[in-house]
Amino acid sequence: MQAVVGDRIRVHGRVVGEPERLGEIVEVRGEAGRPPYLVHFTDGHERLVFPGPDCEVEDTHTQQPS
């Protein structure tokens, strides 16, 4: 998994009924875009995240076709 500052991260709920969490990567601490990531979540918290299989990184820097 690789990311850059500004990408979004989506952490899926681990149990039925648990909502997913959305956040923005504000710092990449690993080499070459690898984890861990400092993430600012929409609920206002910031946490250091080591993404697992329940996470998706959404690239916000890819240009959309015209």
All heavy atoms as TSV, in Angstrom:
chain	resi	resn	atom	element	x	y	z
A	1	MET	N	N	0.847	-1.169	0.000
A	1	MET	CA	C	0.000	0.000	0.000
A	1	MET	C	C	0.893	1.233	0.000
A	1	MET	O	O	1.859	1.298	0.740
A	1	MET	CB	C	-0.894	-0.029	1.249
A	1	MET	CG	C	-1.841	1.120	1.340
A	1	MET	SD	S	-3.006	0.983	2.708
A	1	MET	CE	C	-4.077	-0.301	2.117
A	2	GLN	N	N	0.541	2.188	-0.868
A	2	GLN	CA	C	1.277	3.438	-0.946
A	2	GLN	C	C	0.289	4.595	-0.967
A	2	GLN	O	O	-0.826	4.461	-1.480
A	2	GLN	CB	C	2.146	3.489	-2.182
A	2	GLN	CG	C	3.294	2.508	-2.141
A	2	GLN	CD	C	4.186	2.652	-3.354
A	2	GLN	OE1	O	3.703	2.810	-4.459
A	2	GLN	NE2	N	5.477	2.592	-3.129
A	3	ALA	N	N	0.723	5.736	-0.418
A	3	ALA	CA	C	-0.133	6.914	-0.370
A	3	ALA	C	C	0.736	8.160	-0.339
A	3	ALA	O	O	1.938	8.087	-0.106
A	3	ALA	CB	C	-1.021	6.865	0.864
A	4	VAL	N	N	0.095	9.290	-0.579
A	4	VAL	CA	C	0.731	10.591	-0.448
A	4	VAL	C	C	-0.172	11.470	0.402
A	4	VAL	O	O	-1.368	11.184	0.581
A	4	VAL	CB	C	0.993	11.258	-1.821
A	4	VAL	CG1	C	1.978	10.456	-2.650
A	4	VAL	CG2	C	-0.287	11.484	-2.579
A	5	VAL	N	N	0.408	12.547	0.925
A	5	VAL	CA	C	-0.367	13.484	1.732
A	5	VAL	C	C	-1.540	13.993	0.900
A	5	VAL	O	O	-1.390	14.335	-0.272
A	5	VAL	CB	C	0.525	14.653	2.205
A	5	VAL	CG1	C	-0.302	15.741	2.860
A	5	VAL	CG2	C	1.591	14.149	3.163
A	6	GLY	N	N	-2.713	14.003	1.495
A	6	GLY	CA	C	-3.927	14.448	0.823
A	6	GLY	C	C	-4.822	13.312	0.367
A	6	GLY	O	O	-5.998	13.524	0.109
A	7	ASP	N	N	-4.269	12.104	0.247
A	7	ASP	CA	C	-5.107	10.956	-0.101
A	7	ASP	C	C	-6.090	10.687	1.031
A	7	ASP	O	O	-5.842	11.033	2.189
A	7	ASP	CB	C	-4.263	9.704	-0.331
A	7	ASP	CG	C	-3.551	9.699	-1.667
A	7	ASP	OD1	O	-3.813	10.595	-2.498
A	7	ASP	OD2	O	-2.726	8.789	-1.880
A	8	ARG	N	N	-7.203	10.072	0.680
A	8	ARG	CA	C	-8.199	9.692	1.687
A	8	ARG	C	C	-7.989	8.235	2.073
A	8	ARG	O	O	-7.537	7.427	1.270
A	8	ARG	CB	C	-9.603	9.888	1.139
A	8	ARG	CG	C	-9.983	11.340	0.996
A	8	ARG	CD	C	-11.412	11.470	0.542
A	8	ARG	NE	N	-11.591	10.889	-0.780
A	8	ARG	CZ	C	-11.819	11.570	-1.881
A	8	ARG	NH1	N	-11.913	12.865	-1.834
A	8	ARG	NH2	N	-11.957	10.966	-3.033
A	9	ILE	N	N	-8.363	7.928	3.304
A	9	ILE	CA	C	-8.309	6.544	3.757
A	9	ILE	C	C	-9.678	6.178	4.304
A	9	ILE	O	O	-10.342	6.985	4.965
A	9	ILE	CB	C	-7.193	6.318	4.796
A	9	ILE	CG1	C	-6.972	4.822	5.034
A	9	ILE	CG2	C	-7.437	7.080	6.076
A	9	ILE	CD1	C	-5.651	4.491	5.687
A	10	ARG	N	N	-10.111	4.985	3.971
A	10	ARG	CA	C	-11.417	4.463	4.411
A	10	ARG	C	C	-11.137	3.194	5.202
A	10	ARG	O	O	-10.529	2.258	4.695
A	10	ARG	CB	C	-12.256	4.159	3.177
A	10	ARG	CG	C	-13.633	3.662	3.430
A	10	ARG	CD	C	-14.374	3.408	2.126
A	10	ARG	NE	N	-14.400	4.575	1.251
A	10	ARG	CZ	C	-15.357	5.514	1.265
A	10	ARG	NH1	N	-16.357	5.400	2.098
A	10	ARG	NH2	N	-15.305	6.533	0.449
A	11	VAL	N	N	-11.570	3.202	6.479
A	11	VAL	CA	C	-11.384	2.037	7.346
A	11	VAL	C	C	-12.752	1.416	7.548
A	11	VAL	O	O	-13.638	2.013	8.166
A	11	VAL	CB	C	-10.761	2.435	8.709
A	11	VAL	CG1	C	-10.538	1.201	9.569
A	11	VAL	CG2	C	-9.461	3.203	8.509
A	12	HIS	N	N	-12.949	0.225	7.008
A	12	HIS	CA	C	-14.234	-0.463	7.105
A	12	HIS	C	C	-14.447	-0.967	8.529
A	12	HIS	O	O	-13.497	-1.313	9.228
A	12	HIS	CB	C	-14.284	-1.644	6.133
A	12	HIS	CG	C	-14.093	-1.225	4.710
A	12	HIS	ND1	N	-15.059	-0.550	3.997
A	12	HIS	CD2	C	-13.036	-1.363	3.870
A	12	HIS	CE1	C	-14.616	-0.302	2.784
A	12	HIS	NE2	N	-13.383	-0.777	2.674
A	13	GLY	N	N	-15.715	-1.020	8.948
A	13	GLY	CA	C	-16.051	-1.564	10.257
A	13	GLY	C	C	-15.625	-3.019	10.361
A	13	GLY	O	O	-15.697	-3.773	9.398
A	14	ARG	N	N	-15.162	-3.404	11.533
A	14	ARG	CA	C	-14.675	-4.775	11.723
A	14	ARG	C	C	-15.768	-5.749	12.128
A	14	ARG	O	O	-15.591	-6.960	12.034
A	14	ARG	CB	C	-13.573	-4.792	12.783
A	14	ARG	CG	C	-12.352	-4.053	12.331
A	14	ARG	CD	C	-11.284	-4.093	13.376
A	14	ARG	NE	N	-10.161	-3.283	12.948
A	14	ARG	CZ	C	-8.934	-3.512	13.303
A	14	ARG	NH1	N	-8.652	-4.503	14.110
A	14	ARG	NH2	N	-7.969	-2.737	12.874
A	15	VAL	N	N	-16.867	-5.224	12.622
A	15	VAL	CA	C	-17.995	-6.074	13.009
A	15	VAL	C	C	-19.270	-5.512	12.376
A	15	VAL	O	O	-19.331	-4.331	12.026
A	15	VAL	CB	C	-18.155	-6.160	14.553
A	15	VAL	CG1	C	-16.963	-6.828	15.182
A	15	VAL	CG2	C	-18.373	-4.801	15.162
A	16	VAL	N	N	-20.268	-6.340	12.259
A	16	VAL	CA	C	-21.537	-5.922	11.673
A	16	VAL	C	C	-22.111	-4.756	12.477
A	16	VAL	O	O	-22.155	-4.794	13.703
A	16	VAL	CB	C	-22.537	-7.101	11.640
A	16	VAL	CG1	C	-23.908	-6.630	11.164
A	16	VAL	CG2	C	-22.009	-8.210	10.751
A	17	GLY	N	N	-22.506	-3.714	11.768
A	17	GLY	CA	C	-23.120	-2.559	12.411
A	17	GLY	C	C	-22.136	-1.462	12.780
A	17	GLY	O	O	-22.550	-0.351	13.092
A	18	GLU	N	N	-20.844	-1.748	12.752
A	18	GLU	CA	C	-19.852	-0.722	13.053
A	18	GLU	C	C	-19.637	0.128	11.801
A	18	GLU	O	O	-19.350	-0.407	10.734
A	18	GLU	CB	C	-18.530	-1.361	13.481
A	18	GLU	CG	C	-17.466	-0.358	13.861
A	18	GLU	CD	C	-16.163	-1.036	14.281
A	18	GLU	OE1	O	-15.892	-2.166	13.836
A	18	GLU	OE2	O	-15.421	-0.419	15.044
A	19	PRO	N	N	-19.777	1.452	11.924
A	19	PRO	CA	C	-19.625	2.286	10.728
A	19	PRO	C	C	-18.171	2.369	10.274
A	19	PRO	O	O	-17.250	2.167	11.064
A	19	PRO	CB	C	-20.118	3.659	11.195
A	19	PRO	CG	C	-19.883	3.652	12.665
A	19	PRO	CD	C	-20.069	2.229	13.112
A	20	GLU	N	N	-17.982	2.662	8.988
A	20	GLU	CA	C	-16.622	2.857	8.513
A	20	GLU	C	C	-16.165	4.254	8.892
A	20	GLU	O	O	-16.985	5.138	9.162
A	20	GLU	CB	C	-16.519	2.620	7.013
A	20	GLU	CG	C	-17.296	3.564	6.152
A	20	GLU	CD	C	-17.161	3.204	4.681
A	20	GLU	OE1	O	-16.757	2.090	4.359
A	20	GLU	OE2	O	-17.479	4.067	3.865
A	21	ARG	N	N	-14.842	4.426	8.941
A	21	ARG	CA	C	-14.264	5.719	9.301
A	21	ARG	C	C	-13.558	6.278	8.078
A	21	ARG	O	O	-12.894	5.553	7.350
A	21	ARG	CB	C	-13.265	5.544	10.439
A	21	ARG	CG	C	-13.948	4.962	11.671
A	21	ARG	CD	C	-13.018	4.866	12.834
A	21	ARG	NE	N	-12.694	6.220	13.258
A	21	ARG	CZ	C	-11.552	6.557	13.832
A	21	ARG	NH1	N	-10.633	5.660	14.045
A	21	ARG	NH2	N	-11.327	7.802	14.192
A	22	LEU	N	N	-13.715	7.585	7.879
A	22	LEU	CA	C	-13.090	8.265	6.756
A	22	LEU	C	C	-12.098	9.289	7.284
A	22	LEU	O	O	-12.355	9.953	8.286
A	22	LEU	CB	C	-14.140	8.972	5.899
A	22	LEU	CG	C	-15.215	8.096	5.299
A	22	LEU	CD1	C	-16.272	8.959	4.622
A	22	LEU	CD2	C	-14.626	7.125	4.321
A	23	GLY	N	N	-10.974	9.408	6.594
A	23	GLY	CA	C	-9.987	10.381	7.021
A	23	GLY	C	C	-9.095	10.813	5.875
A	23	GLY	O	O	-9.134	10.247	4.779
A	24	GLU	N	N	-8.275	11.828	6.150
A	24	GLU	CA	C	-7.316	12.341	5.180
A	24	GLU	C	C	-5.917	12.112	5.712
A	24	GLU	O	O	-5.637	12.383	6.887
A	24	GLU	CB	C	-7.537	13.829	4.949
A	24	GLU	CG	C	-6.570	14.423	3.955
A	24	GLU	CD	C	-6.784	15.906	3.739
A	24	GLU	OE1	O	-7.856	16.425	4.104
A	24	GLU	OE2	O	-5.873	16.549	3.215
A	25	ILE	N	N	-5.041	11.621	4.861
A	25	ILE	CA	C	-3.657	11.390	5.258
A	25	ILE	C	C	-2.956	12.741	5.303
A	25	ILE	O	O	-2.908	13.463	4.302
A	25	ILE	CB	C	-2.966	10.421	4.280
A	25	ILE	CG1	C	-3.656	9.054	4.360
A	25	ILE	CG2	C	-1.475	10.317	4.585
A	25	ILE	CD1	C	-3.200	8.050	3.331
A	26	VAL	N	N	-2.433	13.095	6.485
A	26	VAL	CA	C	-1.765	14.384	6.660
A	26	VAL	C	C	-0.252	14.232	6.754
A	26	VAL	O	O	0.471	15.226	6.656
A	26	VAL	CB	C	-2.314	15.148	7.883
A	26	VAL	CG1	C	-3.773	15.536	7.653
A	26	VAL	CG2	C	-2.175	14.365	9.157
A	27	GLU	N	N	0.231	13.010	6.943
A	27	GLU	CA	C	1.673	12.769	6.982
A	27	GLU	C	C	1.946	11.303	6.651
A	27	GLU	O	O	1.262	10.414	7.141
A	27	GLU	CB	C	2.221	13.085	8.371
A	27	GLU	CG	C	3.717	12.985	8.480
A	27	GLU	CD	C	4.216	13.351	9.874
A	27	GLU	OE1	O	3.503	14.040	10.623
A	27	GLU	OE2	O	5.329	12.921	10.196
A	28	VAL	N	N	2.941	11.087	5.796
A	28	VAL	CA	C	3.389	9.737	5.464
A	28	VAL	C	C	4.719	9.526	6.160
A	28	VAL	O	O	5.679	10.243	5.892
A	28	VAL	CB	C	3.552	9.558	3.933
A	28	VAL	CG1	C	4.089	8.180	3.609
A	28	VAL	CG2	C	2.224	9.800	3.234
A	29	ARG	N	N	4.784	8.567	7.060
A	29	ARG	CA	C	5.996	8.361	7.854
A	29	ARG	C	C	6.883	7.241	7.355
A	29	ARG	O	O	8.018	7.115	7.774
A	29	ARG	CB	C	5.629	8.139	9.315
A	29	ARG	CG	C	4.967	9.371	9.908
A	29	ARG	CD	C	4.922	9.311	11.386
A	29	ARG	NE	N	4.331	10.535	11.911
A	29	ARG	CZ	C	4.057	10.712	13.184
A	29	ARG	NH1	N	4.303	9.759	14.055
A	29	ARG	NH2	N	3.524	11.841	13.586
A	30	GLY	N	N	6.368	6.404	6.461
A	30	GLY	CA	C	7.160	5.326	5.898
A	30	GLY	C	C	7.911	5.799	4.662
A	30	GLY	O	O	7.675	6.891	4.144
A	31	GLU	N	N	8.815	4.971	4.181
A	31	GLU	CA	C	9.581	5.295	2.982
A	31	GLU	C	C	8.762	5.012	1.732
A	31	GLU	O	O	7.994	4.048	1.682
A	31	GLU	CB	C	10.859	4.459	2.946
A	31	GLU	CG	C	11.847	4.821	4.033
A	31	GLU	CD	C	13.134	4.019	3.922
A	31	GLU	OE1	O	13.447	3.525	2.833
A	31	GLU	OE2	O	13.796	3.892	4.954
A	32	ALA	N	N	8.937	5.843	0.719
A	32	ALA	CA	C	8.307	5.662	-0.597
A	32	ALA	C	C	6.785	5.536	-0.508
A	32	ALA	O	O	6.177	4.738	-1.223
A	32	ALA	CB	C	8.909	4.458	-1.308
A	33	GLY	N	N	6.153	6.294	0.380
A	33	GLY	CA	C	4.699	6.297	0.474
A	33	GLY	C	C	4.092	5.162	1.262
A	33	GLY	O	O	2.882	4.979	1.283
A	34	ARG	N	N	4.928	4.401	1.947
A	34	ARG	CA	C	4.418	3.260	2.716
A	34	ARG	C	C	4.020	3.699	4.129
A	34	ARG	O	O	4.464	4.710	4.625
A	34	ARG	CB	C	5.486	2.171	2.762
A	34	ARG	CG	C	5.716	1.553	1.398
A	34	ARG	CD	C	6.618	0.337	1.490
A	34	ARG	NE	N	6.793	-0.270	0.187
A	34	ARG	CZ	C	7.777	0.055	-0.653
A	34	ARG	NH1	N	8.671	0.956	-0.310
A	34	ARG	NH2	N	7.871	-0.526	-1.824
A	35	PRO	N	N	3.181	2.884	4.790
A	35	PRO	CA	C	2.751	3.192	6.154
A	35	PRO	C	C	3.930	3.219	7.124
A	35	PRO	O	O	4.981	2.666	6.805
A	35	PRO	CB	C	1.813	2.030	6.494
A	35	PRO	CG	C	1.465	1.380	5.211
A	35	PRO	CD	C	2.593	1.658	4.267
A	36	PRO	N	N	3.701	3.814	8.277
A	36	PRO	CA	C	2.438	4.301	8.842
A	36	PRO	C	C	2.070	5.689	8.313
A	36	PRO	O	O	2.907	6.420	7.813
A	36	PRO	CB	C	2.728	4.360	10.336
A	36	PRO	CG	C	4.189	4.627	10.432
A	36	PRO	CD	C	4.793	3.920	9.251
A	37	TYR	N	N	0.772	6.012	8.481
A	37	TYR	CA	C	0.236	7.293	8.055
A	37	TYR	C	C	-0.385	8.000	9.252
A	37	TYR	O	O	-1.072	7.373	10.058
A	37	TYR	CB	C	-0.866	7.112	7.001
A	37	TYR	CG	C	-0.456	6.274	5.823
A	37	TYR	CD1	C	-1.211	5.177	5.439
A	37	TYR	CD2	C	0.679	6.576	5.079
A	37	TYR	CE1	C	-0.860	4.408	4.340
A	37	TYR	CE2	C	1.045	5.804	3.987
A	37	TYR	CZ	C	0.281	4.728	3.626
A	37	TYR	OH	O	0.643	3.964	2.550
A	38	LEU	N	N	-0.163	9.308	9.332
A	38	LEU	CA	C	-0.887	10.115	10.306
A	38	LEU	C	C	-2.157	10.566	9.599
A	38	LEU	O	O	-2.104	11.180	8.526
A	38	LEU	CB	C	-0.064	11.325	10.758
A	38	LEU	CG	C	-0.706	12.182	11.834
A	38	LEU	CD1	C	-0.927	11.387	13.119
A	38	LEU	CD2	C	0.138	13.407	12.115
A	39	VAL	N	N	-3.305	10.227	10.189
A	39	VAL	CA	C	-4.596	10.455	9.534
A	39	VAL	C	C	-5.465	11.347	10.405
A	39	VAL	O	O	-5.595	11.135	11.618
A	39	VAL	CB	C	-5.322	9.106	9.286
A	39	VAL	CG1	C	-6.698	9.330	8.676
A	39	VAL	CG2	C	-4.477	8.207	8.396
A	40	HIS	N	N	-6.059	12.355	9.764
A	40	HIS	CA	C	-7.059	13.212	10.410
A	40	HIS	C	C	-8.422	12.687	9.983
A	40	HIS	O	O	-8.784	12.754	8.806
A	40	HIS	CB	C	-6.884	14.668	9.991
A	40	HIS	CG	C	-7.897	15.575	10.600
A	40	HIS	ND1	N	-7.756	16.080	11.866
A	40	HIS	CD2	C	-9.074	16.034	10.133
A	40	HIS	CE1	C	-8.808	16.829	12.141
A	40	HIS	NE2	N	-9.619	16.807	11.107
A	41	PHE	N	N	-9.165	12.123	10.940
A	41	PHE	CA	C	-10.466	11.528	10.649
A	41	PHE	C	C	-11.566	12.583	10.695
A	41	PHE	O	O	-11.418	13.633	11.331
A	41	PHE	CB	C	-10.777	10.394	11.635
A	41	PHE	CG	C	-9.973	9.157	11.372
A	41	PHE	CD1	C	-8.815	8.891	12.085
A	41	PHE	CD2	C	-10.354	8.258	10.385
A	41	PHE	CE1	C	-8.067	7.760	11.840
A	41	PHE	CE2	C	-9.608	7.121	10.127
A	41	PHE	CZ	C	-8.459	6.872	10.863
A	42	THR	N	N	-12.672	12.300	10.031
A	42	THR	CA	C	-13.783	13.247	9.952
A	42	THR	C	C	-14.411	13.536	11.305
A	42	THR	O	O	-15.099	14.543	11.454
A	42	THR	CB	C	-14.874	12.737	8.982
A	42	THR	OG1	O	-15.298	11.433	9.393
A	42	THR	CG2	C	-14.362	12.682	7.557
A	43	ASP	N	N	-14.159	12.678	12.305
A	43	ASP	CA	C	-14.705	12.940	13.640
A	43	ASP	C	C	-13.802	13.887	14.444
A	43	ASP	O	O	-14.059	14.158	15.605
A	43	ASP	CB	C	-14.936	11.645	14.415
A	43	ASP	CG	C	-13.666	10.872	14.723
A	43	ASP	OD1	O	-12.553	11.356	14.392
A	43	ASP	OD2	O	-13.772	9.770	15.299
A	44	GLY	N	N	-12.718	14.383	13.810
A	44	GLY	CA	C	-11.842	15.347	14.457
A	44	GLY	C	C	-10.596	14.758	15.094
A	44	GLY	O	O	-9.697	15.488	15.491
A	45	HIS	N	N	-10.518	13.445	15.210
A	45	HIS	CA	C	-9.352	12.808	15.820
A	45	HIS	C	C	-8.239	12.609	14.799
A	45	HIS	O	O	-8.497	12.445	13.621
A	45	HIS	CB	C	-9.738	11.442	16.403
A	45	HIS	CG	C	-10.600	11.536	17.606
A	45	HIS	ND1	N	-11.970	11.525	17.529
A	45	HIS	CD2	C	-10.290	11.653	18.912
A	45	HIS	CE1	C	-12.471	11.626	18.741
A	45	HIS	NE2	N	-11.469	11.715	19.605
A	46	GLU	N	N	-6.996	12.631	15.301
A	46	GLU	CA	C	-5.840	12.266	14.487
A	46	GLU	C	C	-5.194	11.052	15.106
A	46	GLU	O	O	-5.036	10.984	16.325
A	46	GLU	CB	C	-4.825	13.415	14.408
A	46	GLU	CG	C	-5.194	14.459	13.416
A	46	GLU	CD	C	-4.072	15.433	13.146
A	46	GLU	OE1	O	-2.983	15.325	13.743
A	46	GLU	OE2	O	-4.291	16.316	12.312
A	47	ARG	N	N	-4.837	10.103	14.254
A	47	ARG	CA	C	-4.227	8.859	14.741
A	47	ARG	C	C	-3.176	8.391	13.752
A	47	ARG	O	O	-3.258	8.648	12.552
A	47	ARG	CB	C	-5.279	7.772	14.884
A	47	ARG	CG	C	-6.263	8.061	15.996
A	47	ARG	CD	C	-6.915	6.781	16.478
A	47	ARG	NE	N	-7.623	7.023	17.702
A	47	ARG	CZ	C	-8.896	7.383	17.787
A	47	ARG	NH1	N	-9.605	7.536	16.718
A	47	ARG	NH2	N	-9.454	7.562	18.964
A	48	LEU	N	N	-2.217	7.644	14.279
A	48	LEU	CA	C	-1.234	6.974	13.454
A	48	LEU	C	C	-1.850	5.660	13.012
A	48	LEU	O	O	-2.321	4.874	13.839
A	48	LEU	CB	C	0.044	6.736	14.251
A	48	LEU	CG	C	1.275	6.333	13.468
A	48	LEU	CD1	C	1.639	7.397	12.446
A	48	LEU	CD2	C	2.434	6.096	14.408
A	49	VAL	N	N	-1.885	5.418	11.700
A	49	VAL	CA	C	-2.573	4.248	11.148
A	49	VAL	C	C	-1.575	3.355	10.419
A	49	VAL	O	O	-0.798	3.818	9.590
A	49	VAL	CB	C	-3.698	4.686	10.180
A	49	VAL	CG1	C	-4.343	3.488	9.504
A	49	VAL	CG2	C	-4.738	5.512	10.909
A	50	PHE	N	N	-1.616	2.086	10.762
A	50	PHE	CA	C	-0.905	1.031	10.053
A	50	PHE	C	C	-1.992	0.230	9.332
A	50	PHE	O	O	-2.583	-0.668	9.936
A	50	PHE	CB	C	-0.140	0.127	11.025
A	50	PHE	CG	C	0.990	0.815	11.729
A	50	PHE	CD1	C	0.771	1.594	12.846
A	50	PHE	CD2	C	2.294	0.665	11.257
A	50	PHE	CE1	C	1.819	2.220	13.502
A	50	PHE	CE2	C	3.349	1.284	11.910
A	50	PHE	CZ	C	3.112	2.069	13.030
A	51	PRO	N	N	-2.320	0.566	8.081
A	51	PRO	CA	C	-3.473	-0.034	7.408
A	51	PRO	C	C	-3.384	-1.550	7.285
A	51	PRO	O	O	-2.322	-2.101	7.021
A	51	PRO	CB	C	-3.454	0.597	6.020
A	51	PRO	CG	C	-2.542	1.750	6.113
A	51	PRO	CD	C	-1.604	1.491	7.225
A	52	GLY	N	N	-4.523	-2.172	7.494
A	52	GLY	CA	C	-4.647	-3.615	7.332
A	52	GLY	C	C	-5.589	-3.919	6.194
A	52	GLY	O	O	-5.922	-3.050	5.383
A	53	PRO	N	N	-6.073	-5.150	6.131
A	53	PRO	CA	C	-6.962	-5.541	5.033
A	53	PRO	C	C	-8.328	-4.859	5.081
A	53	PRO	O	O	-9.085	-4.930	4.115
A	53	PRO	CB	C	-7.094	-7.053	5.200
A	53	PRO	CG	C	-6.735	-7.325	6.613
A	53	PRO	CD	C	-5.768	-6.261	7.023
A	54	ASP	N	N	-8.637	-4.188	6.186
A	54	ASP	CA	C	-9.911	-3.492	6.312
A	54	ASP	C	C	-9.826	-2.033	5.866
A	54	ASP	O	O	-10.744	-1.263	6.079
A	54	ASP	CB	C	-10.413	-3.573	7.752
A	54	ASP	CG	C	-9.445	-2.974	8.756
A	54	ASP	OD1	O	-8.247	-2.833	8.427
A	54	ASP	OD2	O	-9.872	-2.652	9.882
A	55	CYS	N	N	-8.710	-1.645	5.239
A	55	CYS	CA	C	-8.482	-0.254	4.825
A	55	CYS	C	C	-8.328	-0.130	3.320
A	55	CYS	O	O	-7.811	-1.026	2.662
A	55	CYS	CB	C	-7.215	0.294	5.468
A	55	CYS	SG	S	-7.269	0.393	7.244
A	56	GLU	N	N	-8.766	1.024	2.806
A	56	GLU	CA	C	-8.571	1.374	1.403
A	56	GLU	C	C	-8.016	2.788	1.346
A	56	GLU	O	O	-8.484	3.657	2.065
A	56	GLU	CB	C	-9.895	1.388	0.647
A	56	GLU	CG	C	-10.560	0.064	0.475
A	56	GLU	CD	C	-11.865	0.243	-0.259
A	56	GLU	OE1	O	-11.846	0.668	-1.433
A	56	GLU	OE2	O	-12.910	-0.026	0.360
A	57	VAL	N	N	-7.020	3.010	0.499
A	57	VAL	CA	C	-6.512	4.352	0.248
A	57	VAL	C	C	-7.090	4.813	-1.073
A	57	VAL	O	O	-7.026	4.105	-2.079
A	57	VAL	CB	C	-4.968	4.371	0.211
A	57	VAL	CG1	C	-4.463	5.717	-0.262
A	57	VAL	CG2	C	-4.403	4.051	1.584
A	58	GLU	N	N	-7.686	6.003	-1.068
A	58	GLU	CA	C	-8.284	6.580	-2.270
A	58	GLU	C	C	-7.368	7.685	-2.772
A	58	GLU	O	O	-7.176	8.688	-2.085
A	58	GLU	CB	C	-9.673	7.116	-1.960
A	58	GLU	CG	C	-10.618	6.037	-1.465
A	58	GLU	CD	C	-11.933	6.593	-0.964
A	58	GLU	OE1	O	-12.108	7.825	-0.908
A	58	GLU	OE2	O	-12.797	5.774	-0.624
A	59	ASP	N	N	-6.809	7.498	-3.941
A	59	ASP	CA	C	-5.892	8.457	-4.538
A	59	ASP	C	C	-6.665	9.696	-4.961
A	59	ASP	O	O	-7.536	9.634	-5.815
A	59	ASP	CB	C	-5.206	7.816	-5.741
A	59	ASP	CG	C	-4.176	8.706	-6.398
A	59	ASP	OD1	O	-4.019	9.879	-5.996
A	59	ASP	OD2	O	-3.524	8.230	-7.330
A	60	THR	N	N	-6.326	10.842	-4.383
A	60	THR	CA	C	-7.013	12.083	-4.731
A	60	THR	C	C	-6.216	12.901	-5.742
A	60	THR	O	O	-6.646	13.974	-6.138
A	60	THR	CB	C	-7.233	12.952	-3.470
A	60	THR	OG1	O	-5.976	13.254	-2.873
A	60	THR	CG2	C	-8.129	12.241	-2.486
A	61	HIS	N	N	-5.065	12.392	-6.177
A	61	HIS	CA	C	-4.196	13.142	-7.076
A	61	HIS	C	C	-4.259	12.669	-8.523
A	61	HIS	O	O	-3.639	13.256	-9.385
A	61	HIS	CB	C	-2.750	13.083	-6.579
A	61	HIS	CG	C	-2.607	13.694	-5.231
A	61	HIS	ND1	N	-2.773	12.975	-4.069
A	61	HIS	CD2	C	-2.347	14.950	-4.860
A	61	HIS	CE1	C	-2.607	13.785	-3.046
A	61	HIS	NE2	N	-2.350	14.977	-3.491
A	62	THR	N	N	-5.012	11.627	-8.798
A	62	THR	CA	C	-5.148	11.131	-10.164
A	62	THR	C	C	-6.109	12.039	-10.911
A	62	THR	O	O	-7.190	12.350	-10.425
A	62	THR	CB	C	-5.707	9.692	-10.167
A	62	THR	OG1	O	-4.838	8.874	-9.385
A	62	THR	CG2	C	-5.795	9.146	-11.567
A	63	GLN	N	N	-5.699	12.457	-12.084
A	63	GLN	CA	C	-6.560	13.321	-12.885
A	63	GLN	C	C	-7.671	12.505	-13.527
A	63	GLN	O	O	-7.442	11.412	-14.009
A	63	GLN	CB	C	-5.752	14.025	-13.969
A	63	GLN	CG	C	-4.757	14.996	-13.410
A	63	GLN	CD	C	-4.021	15.725	-14.532
A	63	GLN	OE1	O	-4.256	15.481	-15.708
A	63	GLN	NE2	N	-3.127	16.593	-14.139
A	64	GLN	N	N	-8.855	13.070	-13.528
A	64	GLN	CA	C	-9.995	12.430	-14.161
A	64	GLN	C	C	-9.973	12.727	-15.662
A	64	GLN	O	O	-9.617	13.834	-16.073
A	64	GLN	CB	C	-11.314	12.966	-13.561
A	64	GLN	CG	C	-11.446	12.719	-12.084
A	64	GLN	CD	C	-11.554	11.243	-11.770
A	64	GLN	OE1	O	-12.127	10.476	-12.527
A	64	GLN	NE2	N	-10.982	10.825	-10.649
A	65	PRO	N	N	-10.355	11.785	-16.512
A	65	PRO	CA	C	-10.385	12.053	-17.959
A	65	PRO	C	C	-11.402	13.131	-18.287
A	65	PRO	O	O	-12.464	13.224	-17.671
A	65	PRO	CB	C	-10.790	10.713	-18.565
A	65	PRO	CG	C	-11.247	9.850	-17.459
A	65	PRO	CD	C	-10.779	10.445	-16.177
A	66	SER	N	N	-11.104	13.961	-19.291
A	66	SER	CA	C	-12.006	15.060	-19.683
A	66	SER	C	C	-13.074	14.582	-20.623
A	66	SER	O	O	-12.916	13.793	-21.457
A	66	SER	CB	C	-11.229	16.162	-20.380
A	66	SER	OG	O	-10.110	16.530	-19.654
